[in-house]
């Protein structure tokens, strides 16, 4: 699936839920389903700056595609990072760097998060896109 197809699928999944409590529960469940990050990657170098909670993001280039693994010490934040990992992981650096992430606004997520969580979500997204750009530049050298 393309990045946009994954976003559209998320938008569809969230459209079946009317109440935000149900959406939060779904996000938390996604976090619980997120594959565990190898403990050796839970380092200060992999911490996302700008998050109130601790969020670790590790990136590997495998067969030309970026694979993200992540974890957080907060359940809702782990769910938020799992949304981004689900959308962006497994795509080329170029696709990730050029992607327009619209599902956050489409499902109303930004308006239902506290300002600090919303900033943290944007920090996670920014870091993933920076990785995409960095690996894209590195592959052109």
C-alpha positions as CSV (number, residue, x, y, z in Angstrom):
1,X,0.0,0.0,0.0
2,X,1.1,3.5,-0.7
3,X,1.4,6.1,2.1
4,X,-1.8,7.7,1.0
5,X,-3.6,4.4,0.8
6,X,-2.5,3.7,4.4
7,X,-3.8,7.2,5.5
8,X,-7.1,6.6,3.7
9,X,-7.5,3.3,5.5
10,X,-6.9,4.9,8.9
11,X,-9.4,7.6,8.1
12,X,-11.9,4.9,7.2
13,X,-11.2,3.0,10.4
14,X,-11.7,6.1,12.5
15,X,-14.9,7.1,10.6
16,X,-16.7,4.0,12.1
17,X,-16.3,5.5,15.6
18,X,-18.5,8.4,16.7
19,X,-17.2,8.9,20.2
20,X,-13.7,10.2,21.0
21,X,-13.4,7.8,23.9
22,X,-13.7,4.9,21.4
23,X,-11.0,6.5,19.2
24,X,-8.7,6.9,22.1
25,X,-9.2,3.2,23.1
26,X,-8.4,2.3,19.5
27,X,-5.2,4.4,19.5
28,X,-4.2,2.8,22.8
29,X,-4.8,-0.7,21.3
30,X,-2.7,0.2,18.3
31,X,0.1,1.1,20.7
32,X,-0.2,-2.2,22.5
33,X,0.0,-4.0,19.1
34,X,3.1,-2.1,18.1
35,X,6.1,-4.5,17.8
36,X,8.5,-4.0,20.7
37,X,11.6,-2.0,19.9
38,X,14.9,-3.7,20.7
39,X,16.0,-2.4,24.1
40,X,19.4,-1.5,22.7
41,X,17.7,1.2,20.7
42,X,16.2,2.9,23.8
43,X,19.0,5.4,23.9
44,X,19.1,9.2,24.3
45,X,20.1,9.4,20.6
46,X,16.8,7.8,19.6
47,X,14.6,10.0,21.9
48,X,12.3,12.3,20.1
49,X,12.9,15.9,21.2
50,X,9.8,17.9,21.8
51,X,7.7,15.1,23.4
52,X,6.4,15.4,26.9
53,X,6.6,11.6,27.2
54,X,9.7,9.6,26.3
55,X,9.4,8.4,22.8
56,X,12.2,6.3,21.1
57,X,12.3,6.0,17.4
58,X,14.8,3.8,15.6
59,X,15.2,3.7,11.8
60,X,16.9,1.1,9.5
61,X,17.3,1.1,5.8
62,X,16.3,-2.4,4.5
63,X,16.2,-3.1,0.8
64,X,15.9,0.6,0.0
65,X,13.0,1.1,2.4
66,X,13.0,2.7,5.9
67,X,11.8,0.5,8.7
68,X,10.7,2.4,11.8
69,X,10.5,0.8,15.3
70,X,9.3,2.9,18.3
71,X,8.2,2.8,21.9
72,X,7.0,5.2,24.5
73,X,6.5,5.2,28.3
74,X,3.0,6.6,27.9
75,X,0.2,4.4,26.4
76,X,-1.6,7.2,24.4
77,X,1.8,8.4,23.0
78,X,2.8,4.9,22.1
79,X,-0.5,4.6,20.2
80,X,0.2,7.9,18.4
81,X,3.7,6.9,17.3
82,X,2.2,3.5,16.1
83,X,-0.1,5.4,13.8
84,X,2.9,7.2,12.2
85,X,5.0,4.0,12.1
86,X,2.0,2.2,10.4
87,X,1.7,4.9,7.7
88,X,5.4,5.6,7.0
89,X,7.4,2.4,7.7
90,X,8.2,0.2,4.7
91,X,8.5,3.1,2.2
92,X,11.5,4.6,0.5
93,X,13.2,7.6,1.9
94,X,12.0,9.7,-1.0
95,X,8.4,8.7,-0.5
96,X,8.6,9.5,3.2
97,X,10.4,12.8,2.7
98,X,7.8,13.9,0.0
99,X,4.7,12.6,1.8
100,X,1.9,14.8,2.8
101,X,0.5,13.5,6.0
102,X,-3.2,14.5,6.1
103,X,-4.8,11.7,8.3
104,X,-4.0,13.6,11.5
105,X,-6.3,16.5,10.5
106,X,-8.8,14.3,8.7
107,X,-9.6,12.2,11.8
108,X,-9.6,15.3,14.0
109,X,-6.7,14.1,16.1
110,X,-4.9,17.4,16.4
111,X,-8.0,19.1,17.8
112,X,-8.6,16.3,20.4
113,X,-5.1,16.2,21.8
114,X,-3.7,18.5,24.5
115,X,-1.3,21.1,23.1
116,X,1.7,19.2,24.5
117,X,0.6,15.9,22.9
118,X,-0.2,17.6,19.7
119,X,3.3,19.1,19.6
120,X,4.8,15.7,20.5
121,X,2.9,14.1,17.6
122,X,4.3,16.8,15.2
123,X,7.8,16.3,16.6
124,X,7.5,12.5,15.9
125,X,6.3,13.2,12.3
126,X,9.0,15.8,11.8
127,X,11.7,13.4,12.9
128,X,10.5,10.6,10.6
129,X,10.4,13.0,7.7
130,X,14.0,14.2,8.6
131,X,15.1,10.5,8.5
132,X,13.5,10.1,5.1
133,X,15.3,13.2,3.8
134,X,18.7,12.2,5.4
135,X,18.6,8.7,3.9
136,X,17.5,10.1,0.6
137,X,20.5,12.5,0.5
138,X,22.8,9.7,1.7
139,X,21.7,7.4,-1.1
140,X,22.5,10.1,-3.7
141,X,26.1,10.5,-2.6
